[in-house]
C-alpha cells in the first residue's frame, strides 16, 4: 500500500528508490510510516534499494515525539522489524545520509549494507526523552560490527553526535561525497546489473548476518519491549496495524504479531496450567502442601528435625 510520506520509485536501471517525505516533522517515524518502509523493502526483496530523504537537510529525526507513548512503543518495535528486513533481504540496501539521522533513523541507516553520506551528515544513537521507567538500548546490536566494541559503547552510552568525518573514520559510513544520491544510484545500478534479482548479493549478506548479529537485534528488541511495557501498563495496539513480526520469526515468513506490552514470557503457561502432562508449579508441593510439609513424604523436613533436636536438648 502506498504511503503519502514515503516516495517509492522503480528506477529504469533496476533498483528502487525509497524516500522519506515528511518534512514538517523532519521525517519523524510513526507506526504507519515505518510499516510502509518495511513493506516496500519486502515487496521486491531481491531488488537493490536506496533509502534516503526527499529533504536534503535531514535523513530522519527518529521517533515522532508528538504521538503517544503506546504508539512510540510500536515505533520502537517496528524499527527492529525494518532493520531485520534490511539485514536479511537478498537485495542490497544503500542508505543516503544527507543530514541528521537520530535514534530509529540512525538505526535504519546503520542497518543498511552501504551508507553514502553528504558533508552535512550527522548521526546520533539515542532514544526519545525518557518518561519514568524507560531505559532503551539504541544501536548496541550493530554498532560493534561497524565501529568496534569500544567506540560502540561510547556512542550508545553517551548518545553523542557523530559528524560525517568522524563517522567515516569509525566505519559508520562508507564514503562522503558532495552528491551522495548520485553516488548511491550509480552503485545500485551497478549491483542490479551484476545479478538477477540480487542472488549474487544474497549469499554475501547471509554470511555477513551470521555470527550473532540477528540474535543481538532480537535481544535489543526484547530489552526495549520490556522497557516500554514498564511505561505502558497495557500493551500498545493500534487499530488496523500489525506492529511487527513475532520476535525470531524468519524474514518473509508472513508471521505477524502484535507487540506485547506485558513482561510475562510469551510461552509462560501461568499457574495451574498443564505443561508436558504435568501442572505448572504454583509454589506448593504435593496436593498443595509445601515442600517442607512432613505430610508430603511422611518424614519431617530438615528444619523440623532440627527444631525437634533442639527441643529434646533443652529438656
GUNU-401177 format. One record per residue: residue number from 1; residue in three letters; x, y, z of N, C-alpha, C in turn. Coordinates in steps of 0.05 Angstrom, whole numbers, padded with zeros to 5 digits. Layout:
   num   residuo      n.x      n.y      n.z     ca.x     ca.y     ca.z      c.x      c.y      c.z
   NUM       ala        X        Y        Z        X        Y        Z        X        Y        Z
...
//
This chain:
   num   residuo      n.x      n.y      n.z     ca.x     ca.y     ca.z      c.x      c.y      c.z
     1       unk    00017   -00024    00000    00000    00000    00000    00018    00025    00000
     2       unk    00011    00044   -00017    00027    00069   -00018    00022    00085    00007
     3       unk    00043    00100    00015    00041    00117    00038    00048    00145    00029
     4       unk    00032    00166    00037    00037    00193    00027    00064    00205    00035
     5       unk    00077    00193    00056    00102    00204    00066    00126    00186    00059
     6       unk    00122    00167    00042    00143    00150    00032    00141    00149    00001
     7       unk    00160    00161   -00012    00160    00162   -00041    00176    00138   -00052
     8       unk    00163    00121   -00067    00175    00097   -00077    00176    00099   -00108
     9       unk    00200    00096   -00119    00204    00098   -00147    00222    00075   -00157
    10       unk    00212    00061   -00177    00228    00040   -00190    00244    00052   -00213
    11       unk    00270    00052   -00209    00288    00064   -00229    00292    00046   -00253
    12       unk    00294    00058   -00277    00298    00041   -00301    00323    00024   -00300
    13       unk    00343    00032   -00284    00368    00016   -00282    00365   -00009   -00265
    14       unk    00341   -00013   -00254    00336   -00039   -00240    00338   -00037   -00210
    15       unk    00338   -00014   -00198    00337   -00011   -00169    00314    00006   -00161
    16       unk    00309    00007   -00135    00285    00020   -00124    00294    00042   -00105
    17       unk    00282    00066   -00108    00286    00088   -00090    00264    00089   -00069
    18       unk    00271    00093   -00044    00252    00098   -00022    00261    00124   -00009
    19       unk    00243    00144   -00011    00250    00170    00001    00230    00177    00023
    20       unk    00240    00183    00046    00223    00193    00068    00215    00221    00061
    21       unk    00189    00227    00063    00179    00253    00055    00159    00264    00075
    22       unk    00169    00271    00098    00153    00283    00119    00168    00307    00130
    23       unk    00172    00327    00114    00190    00349    00122    00180    00365    00145
    24       unk    00153    00367    00149    00142    00382    00171    00149    00370    00198
    25       unk    00156    00344    00199    00165    00331    00223    00193    00320    00221
    26       unk    00209    00331    00202    00236    00323    00198    00238    00292    00195
    27       unk    00219    00282    00179    00218    00253    00173    00215    00236    00198
    28       unk    00203    00247    00219    00200    00231    00244    00182    00207    00238
    29       unk    00188    00185    00253    00175    00160    00248    00150    00156    00265
    30       unk    00128    00149    00251    00105    00139    00266    00100    00110    00257
    31       unk    00082    00096    00269    00079    00067    00263    00073    00062    00234
    32       unk    00056    00078    00221    00048    00072    00194    00070    00078    00174
    33       unk    00085    00098    00179    00108    00104    00161    00129    00082    00163
    34       unk    00135    00072    00187    00154    00051    00190    00144    00025    00177
    35       unk    00118    00019    00180    00107   -00004    00167    00109   -00002    00137
    36       unk    00105    00022    00126    00107    00026    00098    00136    00022    00088
    37       unk    00156    00030    00104    00184    00026    00096    00190   -00004    00095
    38       unk    00182   -00018    00116    00186   -00047    00117    00172   -00061    00094
    39       unk    00147   -00054    00089    00133   -00067    00067    00144   -00062    00040
    40       unk    00154   -00037    00036    00166   -00030    00010    00192   -00046    00006
    41       unk    00207   -00051    00027    00232   -00066    00024    00226   -00096    00020
    42       unk    00204   -00106    00032    00196   -00134    00029    00184   -00139    00001
    43       unk    00172   -00119   -00011    00156   -00123   -00035    00174   -00133   -00058
    44       unk    00199   -00123   -00059    00218   -00131   -00080    00244   -00139   -00066
    45       unk    00245   -00161   -00052    00267   -00167   -00035    00294   -00171   -00049
    46       unk    00294   -00179   -00075    00319   -00182   -00089    00329   -00158   -00103
    47       unk    00313   -00137   -00104    00320   -00112   -00118    00337   -00094   -00101
    48       unk    00360   -00084   -00110    00374   -00064   -00095    00357   -00040   -00089
    49       unk    00359   -00030   -00065    00343   -00007   -00056    00361    00015   -00045
    50       unk    00352    00039   -00050    00366    00063   -00040    00346    00076   -00021
    51       unk    00354    00080    00004    00337    00092    00025    00348    00119    00031
    52       unk    00332    00140    00025    00341    00167    00030    00319    00185    00039
    53       unk    00322    00211    00035    00303    00231    00043    00297    00250    00020
    54       unk    00272    00258    00019    00264    00279   -00001    00274    00306    00008
    55       unk    00282    00309    00033    00293    00335    00044    00323    00331    00049
    56       unk    00340    00345    00034    00369    00341    00038    00379    00350    00065
    57       unk    00363    00365    00080    00372    00375    00106    00370    00355    00128
    58       unk    00356    00333    00124    00352    00314    00146    00348    00286    00134
    59       unk    00358    00266    00147    00352    00239    00140    00327    00230    00155
    60       unk    00329    00229    00182    00306    00221    00198    00311    00229    00227
    61       unk    00292    00243    00239    00295    00253    00266    00288    00232    00287
    62       unk    00283    00207    00279    00276    00186    00299    00246    00185    00304
    63       unk    00238    00175    00327    00210    00171    00333    00196    00198    00336
    64       unk    00172    00200    00326    00155    00224    00328    00148    00228    00357
    65       unk    00156    00251    00368    00151    00256    00396    00123    00267    00402
    66       unk    00107    00272    00381    00080    00282    00385    00060    00260    00388
    67       unk    00068    00234    00384    00049    00212    00387    00051    00202    00415
    68       unk    00032    00184    00422    00030    00174    00449    00053    00155    00455
    69       unk    00057    00150    00481    00077    00130    00489    00070    00102    00478
    70       unk    00045    00096    00477    00037    00069    00466    00045    00068    00437
    71       unk    00041    00089    00422    00049    00089    00393    00079    00089    00390
    72       unk    00093    00103    00408    00123    00103    00407    00134    00075    00413
    73       unk    00120    00060    00430    00128    00033    00435    00126    00016    00410
    74       unk    00105    00021    00394    00102    00007    00369    00123    00015    00349
    75       unk    00130    00041    00349    00152    00051    00332    00178    00037    00339
    76       unk    00184    00035    00364    00208    00022    00373    00209   -00007    00363
    77       unk    00187   -00021    00365    00187   -00049    00356    00189   -00051    00325
    78       unk    00176   -00033    00311    00177   -00034    00282    00204   -00026    00271
    79       unk    00220   -00010    00285    00247   -00004    00277    00263   -00030    00273
    80       unk    00260   -00048    00293    00275   -00074    00291    00263   -00092    00269
    81       unk    00237   -00090    00264    00225   -00104    00242    00237   -00095    00216
    82       unk    00239   -00069    00212    00250   -00058    00187    00280   -00064    00185
    83       unk    00294   -00062    00207    00323   -00068    00206    00328   -00098    00199
    84       unk    00312   -00116    00211    00315   -00144    00204    00310   -00149    00175
    85       unk    00290   -00135    00164    00284   -00138    00135    00308   -00128    00119
    86       unk    00321   -00106    00127    00344   -00096    00112    00367   -00116    00113
    87       unk    00372   -00128    00137    00394   -00146    00140    00390   -00172    00125
    88       unk    00365   -00182    00124    00360   -00208    00114    00351   -00209    00084
    89       unk    00342   -00187    00073    00333   -00188    00045    00358   -00192    00027
    90       unk    00356   -00207    00006    00379   -00212   -00011    00389   -00188   -00026
    91       unk    00371   -00170   -00034    00379   -00146   -00048    00392   -00126   -00029
    92       unk    00415   -00114   -00037    00429   -00095   -00020    00412   -00070   -00015
    93       unk    00416   -00057    00007    00403   -00032    00014    00425   -00011    00019
    94       unk    00423    00011    00005    00442    00033    00008    00428    00057    00021
    95       unk    00439    00066    00043    00427    00090    00056    00442    00115    00046
    96       unk    00426    00135    00040    00437    00161    00033    00432    00181    00056
    97       unk    00453    00189    00069    00450    00206    00093    00460    00234    00086
    98       unk    00440    00252    00083    00447    00279    00076    00443    00299    00098
    99       unk    00435    00290    00121    00431    00308    00144    00431    00292    00169
   100       unk    00415    00300    00189    00415    00287    00215    00400    00260    00213
   101       unk    00411    00240    00226    00399    00214    00230    00400    00208    00260
   102       unk    00377    00206    00272    00375    00204    00301    00359    00179    00309
   103       unk    00367    00166    00331    00351    00144    00343    00344    00123    00323
   104       unk    00318    00119    00318    00309    00099    00299    00319    00105    00271
   105       unk    00321    00130    00264    00332    00137    00238    00361    00129    00235
   106       unk    00377    00133    00256    00405    00124    00255    00407    00094    00254
   107       unk    00388    00080    00267    00388    00051    00265    00382    00041    00237
   108       unk    00363    00054    00223    00357    00046    00196    00381    00051    00178
   109       unk    00394    00074    00181    00418    00080    00165    00440    00060    00170
   110       unk    00445    00054    00195    00468    00036    00202    00462    00007    00194
   111       unk    00437   -00001    00193    00430   -00028    00185    00434   -00032    00155
   112       unk    00435   -00011    00140    00438   -00013    00111    00465   -00026    00105
   113       unk    00467   -00038    00081    00491   -00052    00073    00513   -00032    00066
   114       unk    00506   -00010    00054    00525    00012    00048    00512    00038    00057
   115       unk    00530    00057    00066    00520    00083    00075    00537    00104    00061
   116       unk    00523    00120    00044    00536    00142    00030    00527    00168    00043
   117       unk    00546    00184    00052    00539    00208    00067    00546    00233    00051
   118       unk    00531    00254    00057    00539    00281    00048    00555    00294    00069
   119       unk    00568    00317    00063    00584    00331    00083    00569    00340    00108
   120       unk    00543    00344    00105    00527    00352    00128    00515    00330    00144
   121       unk    00522    00305    00138    00511    00282    00153    00520    00282    00182
   122       unk    00503    00275    00200    00510    00271    00228    00491    00250    00239
   123       unk    00502    00234    00257    00486    00212    00268    00487    00212    00298
   124       unk    00465    00201    00310    00464    00200    00339    00446    00177    00347
   125       unk    00457    00158    00362    00442    00135    00372    00432    00141    00400
   126       unk    00408    00152    00401    00397    00159    00427    00366    00155    00425
   127       unk    00354    00147    00447    00325    00143    00447    00311    00169    00453
   128       unk    00284    00168    00453    00269    00193    00458    00272    00202    00487
   129       unk    00264    00227    00493    00265    00236    00521    00251    00216    00539
   130       unk    00263    00210    00562    00255    00187    00578    00232    00194    00598
   131       unk    00208    00182    00594    00190    00182    00617    00199    00163    00639
   132       unk    00187    00164    00662    00195    00148    00684    00194    00118    00676
   133       unk    00216    00104    00682    00217    00075    00677    00227    00067    00650
   134       unk    00233    00087    00632    00242    00080    00605    00272    00081    00604
   135       unk    00284    00059    00596    00313    00057    00593    00319    00040    00568
   136       unk    00322    00053    00545    00324    00039    00520    00353    00034    00512
   137       unk    00357    00012    00498    00383    00008    00484    00378    00015    00455
   138       unk    00397    00031    00444    00394    00040    00416    00420    00036    00401
   139       unk    00421    00017    00384    00444    00012    00367    00465   -00007    00378
   140       unk    00461   -00017    00402    00481   -00035    00414    00483   -00061    00398
   141       unk    00463   -00068    00383    00463   -00094    00369    00481   -00094    00344
   142       unk    00485   -00070    00331    00500   -00070    00306    00525   -00052    00306
   143       unk    00527   -00033    00324    00550   -00015    00323    00577   -00028    00329
   144       unk    00578   -00049    00346    00604   -00063    00349    00615   -00074    00323
   145       unk    00597   -00084    00305    00606   -00094    00280    00617   -00073    00261
   146       unk    00607   -00048    00264    00616   -00027    00247    00640   -00012    00258
   147       unk    00640   -00006    00284    00660    00012    00295    00677   -00001    00316
   148       unk    00671   -00026    00324    00686   -00039    00346    00672   -00034    00373
   149       unk    00678   -00051    00392    00664   -00050    00417    00668   -00024    00433
   150       unk    00693   -00015    00433    00699    00009    00449    00684    00034    00438
   151       unk    00686    00038    00412    00672    00061    00400    00642    00058    00402
   152       unk    00632    00033    00400    00603    00029    00402    00593    00036    00430
   153       unk    00608    00028    00450    00599    00034    00478    00599    00064    00482
   154       unk    00619    00078    00471    00619    00108    00473    00594    00120    00460
   155       unk    00587    00111    00436    00565    00122    00422    00538    00116    00435
   156       unk    00535    00091    00444    00510    00082    00456    00506    00094    00483
   157       unk    00527    00094    00500    00524    00103    00528    00521    00133    00529
   158       unk    00535    00148    00512    00534    00177    00514    00512    00189    00496
   159       unk    00505    00175    00475    00485    00186    00456    00494    00211    00443
   160       unk    00521    00214    00439    00531    00239    00428    00529    00239    00397
   161       unk    00532    00263    00386    00531    00267    00357    00558    00257    00345
   162       unk    00555    00245    00321    00578    00237    00305    00576    00252    00278
   163       unk    00595    00270    00274    00595    00285    00248    00606    00267    00226
   164       unk    00602    00276    00201    00608    00260    00178    00637    00250    00177
   165       unk    00656    00268    00183    00684    00260    00181    00691    00238    00202
   166       unk    00681    00241    00226    00686    00220    00246    00671    00194    00239
   167       unk    00647    00197    00228    00632    00173    00220    00648    00157    00199
   168       unk    00661    00171    00181    00677    00157    00161    00701    00144    00174
   169       unk    00714    00158    00192    00738    00146    00205    00731    00122    00222
   170       unk    00707    00121    00234    00698    00099    00251    00687    00076    00234
   171       unk    00681    00080    00209    00669    00059    00193    00639    00060    00193
   172       unk    00627    00081    00204    00598    00083    00205    00586    00090    00178
   173       unk    00601    00104    00161    00593    00109    00133    00616    00099    00115
   174       unk    00609    00092    00091    00629    00082    00072    00644    00103    00056
   175       unk    00630    00125    00051    00643    00147    00037    00627    00172    00041
   176       unk    00641    00195    00037    00629    00221    00038    00632    00234    00010
   177       unk    00611    00245    00000    00612    00257   -00026    00592    00281   -00027
   178       unk    00598    00300   -00045    00580    00323   -00047    00554    00316   -00059
   179       unk    00552    00294   -00074    00527    00285   -00086    00522    00256   -00079
   180       unk    00514    00251   -00054    00510    00223   -00045    00488    00208   -00060
   181       unk    00467    00223   -00069    00446    00210   -00083    00456    00198   -00110
   182       unk    00472    00214   -00124    00482    00205   -00149    00501    00181   -00145
   183       unk    00518    00183   -00125    00536    00161   -00119    00522    00135   -00112
   184       unk    00501    00138   -00095    00486    00114   -00087    00471    00102   -00110
   185       unk    00460    00119   -00127    00445    00109   -00150    00464    00094   -00169
   186       unk    00488    00104   -00173    00507    00090   -00191    00515    00063   -00179
   187       unk    00519    00062   -00153    00525    00036   -00140    00502    00016   -00143
   188       unk    00478    00026   -00138    00454    00009   -00140    00450   -00001   -00169
   189       unk    00455    00016   -00188    00452    00008   -00216    00473   -00014   -00223
   190       unk    00497   -00010   -00214    00518   -00030   -00219    00511   -00057   -00206
   191       unk    00501   -00056   -00181    00494   -00080   -00167    00471   -00094   -00182
   192       unk    00451   -00079   -00191    00429   -00090   -00206    00438   -00104   -00231
   193       unk    00458   -00092   -00245    00468   -00103   -00270    00484   -00129   -00266
   194       unk    00495   -00132   -00242    00513   -00155   -00237    00498   -00181   -00231
   195       unk    00473   -00180   -00221    00460   -00204   -00214    00430   -00202   -00219
   196       unk    00417   -00225   -00225    00388   -00226   -00229    00374   -00226   -00202
   197       unk    00360   -00205   -00197    00344   -00203   -00173    00360   -00208   -00147
   198       unk    00386   -00200   -00147    00401   -00199   -00122    00412   -00226   -00112
   199       unk    00411   -00247   -00128    00422   -00273   -00118    00452   -00270   -00112
   200       unk    00466   -00255   -00128    00495   -00252   -00124    00501   -00240   -00097
   201       unk    00485   -00221   -00089    00490   -00208   -00063    00478   -00224   -00040
   202       unk    00457   -00240   -00046    00443   -00255   -00024    00461   -00272   -00008
   203       unk    00480   -00287   -00022    00498   -00304   -00007    00517   -00288    00010
   204       unk    00527   -00266    00000    00545   -00248    00016    00530   -00238    00041
   205       unk    00506   -00229    00037    00491   -00218    00060    00485   -00240    00081
   206       unk    00479   -00264    00072    00474   -00286    00091    00498   -00292    00108
   207       unk    00522   -00291    00096    00546   -00295    00111    00551   -00272    00130
   208       unk    00546   -00248    00121    00550   -00225    00139    00532   -00225    00163
   209       unk    00508   -00236    00159    00488   -00236    00181    00494   -00258    00201
   210       unk    00511   -00277    00194    00517   -00300    00212    00534   -00290    00235
   211       unk    00535   -00306    00256    00553   -00299    00278    00540   -00283    00300
   212       unk    00514   -00282    00301    00501   -00269    00324    00488   -00242    00319
   213       unk    00491   -00231    00295    00480   -00204    00290    00450   -00203    00295
   214       unk    00435   -00222    00283    00406   -00223    00287    00399   -00230    00316
   215       unk    00415   -00246    00329    00409   -00252    00357    00411   -00227    00374
   216       unk    00431   -00210    00368    00434   -00185    00383    00411   -00166    00376
   217       unk    00403   -00165    00351    00380   -00148    00344    00355   -00157    00360
   218       unk    00350   -00182    00361    00326   -00192    00375    00329   -00188    00405
   219       unk    00353   -00190    00416    00357   -00185    00444    00352   -00156    00451
   220       unk    00362   -00137    00434    00357   -00109    00439    00327   -00103    00436
   221       unk    00314   -00115    00417    00285   -00112    00413    00270   -00119    00439
   222       unk    00277   -00142    00450    00263   -00151    00474    00269   -00133    00498
   223       unk    00294   -00124    00501    00301   -00105    00522    00283   -00080    00520
   224       unk    00279   -00070    00496    00264   -00046    00493    00234   -00051    00495
   225       unk    00225   -00075    00487    00197   -00082    00492    00191   -00081    00522
   226       unk    00209   -00093    00538    00205   -00093    00567    00205   -00065    00578
   227       unk    00223   -00048    00568    00225   -00021    00578    00199   -00006    00572
   228       unk    00188   -00009    00548    00163    00005    00542    00140   -00007    00557
   229       unk    00141   -00033    00563    00120   -00046    00579    00118   -00034    00607
   230       unk    00141   -00026    00617    00141   -00013    00644    00127    00014    00643
   231       unk    00129    00027    00620    00116    00053    00617    00086    00051    00611
   232       unk    00080    00032    00593    00052    00028    00584    00041    00004    00599
   233       unk    00022    00008    00616    00010   -00014    00631   -00005   -00033    00613
   234       unk   -00014   -00024    00590   -00028   -00040    00570   -00011   -00041    00545
   235       unk   -00006   -00064    00534    00010   -00067    00510    00000   -00049    00488
   236       unk    00018   -00037    00472    00010   -00019    00451   -00003   -00033    00427
   237       unk   -00027   -00026    00421   -00041   -00037    00398   -00055   -00014    00383
   238       unk   -00053   -00013    00358   -00066    00007    00342   -00085   -00006    00322
   239       unk   -00109    00005    00320   -00129   -00007    00302   -00119   -00008    00274
   240       unk   -00122   -00032    00261   -00115   -00034    00233   -00085   -00036    00227
   241       unk   -00068   -00038    00248   -00039   -00040    00243   -00028   -00065    00257
   242       unk   -00012   -00080    00243    00002   -00102    00254    00030   -00092    00261
   243       unk    00036   -00088    00287    00061   -00075    00294    00086   -00089    00285
   244       unk    00087   -00115    00282    00112   -00127    00273    00111   -00157    00275
   245       unk    00132   -00170    00265    00133   -00199    00267    00137   -00207    00295
   246       unk    00129   -00232    00300    00136   -00244    00326    00166   -00245    00327
   247       unk    00178   -00239    00350    00207   -00239    00352    00218   -00267    00345
   248       unk    00238   -00266    00327    00250   -00291    00319    00238   -00304    00295
   249       unk    00215   -00293    00285    00204   -00305    00261    00222   -00299    00237
   250       unk    00227   -00319    00220    00244   -00314    00197    00232   -00294    00178
   251       unk    00250   -00278    00165    00241   -00258    00147    00226   -00271    00124
   252       unk    00204   -00257    00116    00188   -00267    00094    00170   -00290    00101
   253       unk    00168   -00297    00127    00151   -00320    00134    00122   -00312    00135
   254       unk    00117   -00286    00136    00089   -00277    00137    00077   -00278    00164
   255       unk    00093   -00287    00184    00083   -00288    00211    00083   -00260    00223
   256       unk    00060   -00251    00232    00058   -00225    00244    00047   -00228    00272
   257       unk    00052   -00208    00288    00040   -00209    00315    00040   -00182    00326
   258       unk    00023   -00178    00346    00022   -00152    00359    00044   -00150    00379
   259       unk    00052   -00125    00385    00073   -00120    00405    00061   -00125    00432
   260       unk    00075   -00141    00448    00064   -00147    00474    00073   -00127    00494
   261       unk    00055   -00117    00510    00062   -00097    00530    00069   -00109    00556
   262       unk    00061   -00134    00562    00066   -00146    00588    00095   -00156    00590
   263       unk    00103   -00162    00614    00130   -00172    00619    00131   -00203    00621
   264       unk    00107   -00216    00622    00107   -00245    00624    00118   -00257    00598
   265       unk    00133   -00278    00600    00144   -00290    00576    00121   -00301    00559
   266       unk    00126   -00301    00532    00105   -00308    00513    00094   -00336    00519
   267       unk    00111   -00356    00526    00102   -00383    00530    00098   -00391    00559
   268       unk    00097   -00371    00577    00092   -00377    00605    00063   -00386    00607
   269       unk    00058   -00411    00616    00030   -00421    00617    00014   -00411    00640
   270       unk    00028   -00399    00660    00014   -00389    00683    00009   -00412    00703
   271       unk    00004   -00405    00728    00000   -00425    00749   -00024   -00443    00743
   272       unk   -00021   -00469    00748   -00043   -00487    00746   -00048   -00498    00718
   273       unk   -00034   -00488    00698   -00037   -00497    00670   -00020   -00522    00665
   274       unk   -00028   -00540    00648   -00013   -00564    00643    00010   -00559    00625
   275       unk    00034   -00569    00632    00058   -00567    00615    00069   -00595    00613
   276       unk    00070   -00607    00589    00082   -00634    00586    00069   -00655    00603
   277       unk    00042   -00653    00607    00028   -00673    00622    00027   -00668    00652
   278       unk    00041   -00647    00661    00040   -00640    00689    00030   -00612    00692
   279       unk    00021   -00606    00716    00012   -00578    00721    00036   -00561    00728
   280       unk    00036   -00537    00717    00058   -00518    00723    00058   -00512    00753
   281       unk    00081   -00507    00764    00084   -00503    00793    00068   -00478    00802
   282       unk    00057   -00480    00826    00043   -00457    00838    00056   -00448    00863
   283       unk    00080   -00458    00869    00093   -00451    00894    00086   -00470    00917
   284       unk    00070   -00491    00911    00063   -00510    00931    00073   -00538    00923
   285       unk    00075   -00556    00942    00084   -00583    00936    00061   -00602    00931
   286       unk    00064   -00628    00939    00045   -00649    00933    00018   -00642    00945
   287       unk   -00003   -00644    00929   -00030   -00638    00938   -00033   -00611    00951
   288       unk   -00017   -00592    00942   -00020   -00565    00952   -00004   -00560    00977
   289       unk    00012   -00580    00987    00028   -00577    01011    00055   -00566    01004
   290       unk    00067   -00551    01022    00093   -00541    01018    00114   -00563    01017
   291       unk    00137   -00556    01006    00158   -00577    01003    00169   -00587    01030
   292       unk    00167   -00570    01051    00176   -00578    01077    00154   -00591    01094
   293       unk    00130   -00593    01083    00108   -00605    01099    00114   -00635    01104
   294       unk    00115   -00643    01129    00122   -00672    01135    00101   -00691    01124
   295       unk    00076   -00681    01119    00055   -00699    01109    00061   -00706    01080
   296       unk    00079   -00691    01066    00084   -00696    01038    00099   -00723    01034
   297       unk    00119   -00728    01051    00135   -00752    01047    00134   -00771    01071
   298       unk    00119   -00763    01092    00119   -00780    01116    00143   -00775    01134
   299       unk    00161   -00756    01125    00185   -00750    01141    00184   -00721    01148
   300       unk    00196   -00715    01170    00199   -00687    01178    00219   -00673    01160
   301       unk    00215   -00648    01155    00234   -00633    01140    00260   -00629    01157
   302       unk    00281   -00621    01143    00306   -00617    01157    00302   -00596    01179
   303       unk    00288   -00575    01172    00283   -00554    01192    00267   -00565    01216
   304       unk    00247   -00583    01210    00231   -00594    01231    00248   -00612    01249
   305       unk    00265   -00628    01238    00283   -00646    01254    00301   -00629    01272
   306       unk    00312   -00607    01261    00329   -00590    01278    00314   -00578    01301
   307       unk    00289   -00570    01296    00274   -00559    01318    00268   -00580    01340
   308       unk    00262   -00605    01330    00257   -00626    01349    00281   -00633    01366
   309       unk    00305   -00634    01352    00330   -00640    01367    00336   -00618    01388
   310       unk    00331   -00593    01379    00336   -00571    01398    00317   -00573    01422
   311       unk    00292   -00580    01417    00273   -00583    01439    00281   -00605    01458
   312       unk    00291   -00628    01447    00300   -00650    01464    00324   -00643    01481
   313       unk    00342   -00627    01470    00366   -00619    01485    00359   -00601    01507
   314       unk    00338   -00585    01504    00331   -00566    01525    00317   -00579    01548
   315       unk    00307   -00604    01544    00292   -00617    01566    00311   -00630    01585
//
